[in-house]
Amino acid sequence: MPVRNITSAMFGGDKLDELYVTSIARVKHPAVHDLFAKEAKPQYLAGSLFKMTGLGVRGLPEPRFAG
């Protein structure tokens, strides 16, 4: 990935063959967020949503919330 702090990943698209990955722009309180790289200033593209295609894998459909 072009950034260090990845926060989540989820398959999407009509065929569940697209991977969406979110990232964090900046960790404001590094002592509280030990799992993330401590950044003095945000990286270029940090905080972006990335879409990856052509991976050759698919996700599984999630059941709808029944209330």
C-alpha positions in Angstrom: 0.0 0.0 0.0 1.2 3.5 -0.6 0.5 4.6 3.0 1.4 3.0 6.4 -1.7 3.4 8.4 -4.4 1.0 7.0 -7.7 0.9 9.0 -10.0 -1.5 7.2 -10.6 -3.6 4.1 -13.9 -4.8 2.5 -14.8 -6.5 -0.7 -17.4 -4.8 -2.9 -18.6 -4.3 -6.4 -21.3 -6.3 -8.3 -19.2 -9.5 -8.2 -17.4 -8.8 -4.9 -14.2 -8.7 -6.8 -13.1 -5.2 -5.8 -11.2 -4.6 -2.5 -11.7 -1.3 -0.8 -9.1 -0.2 1.7 -9.4 2.8 4.1 -6.5 4.6 5.7 -5.9 7.1 8.4 -4.5 10.6 7.7 -2.7 11.3 10.9 -2.4 9.8 14.4 -2.9 12.8 16.6 -2.3 11.0 19.9 0.4 8.4 19.2 0.4 7.1 22.8 -3.2 6.1 22.4 -2.8 4.5 19.0 0.2 2.2 19.4 -0.9 0.0 16.4 -0.4 2.9 13.9 2.8 4.4 12.7 3.5 7.7 14.3 3.6 10.5 11.7 5.0 13.9 12.2 3.1 15.1 9.1 0.6 13.2 6.9 1.8 11.1 4.0 0.7 11.9 0.5 -2.6 10.0 0.0 -3.0 9.2 3.7 -6.7 9.3 4.7 -7.7 8.1 1.2 -10.0 5.2 0.2 -8.2 2.8 -2.2 -9.9 0.4 -4.7 -7.9 -2.6 -5.9 -9.1 -4.7 -8.8 -7.7 -7.7 -10.7 -6.7 -9.6 -7.6 -8.2 -12.9 -8.7 -10.2 -13.4 -5.5 -13.7 -12.6 -4.4 -15.4 -11.8 -1.1 -18.4 -13.5 0.3 -21.8 -11.8 0.5 -22.8 -10.6 3.9 -26.3 -11.4 5.3 -28.6 -8.4 5.5 -29.4 -7.1 8.9 -32.7 -8.5 10.0 -33.5 -5.8 12.5 
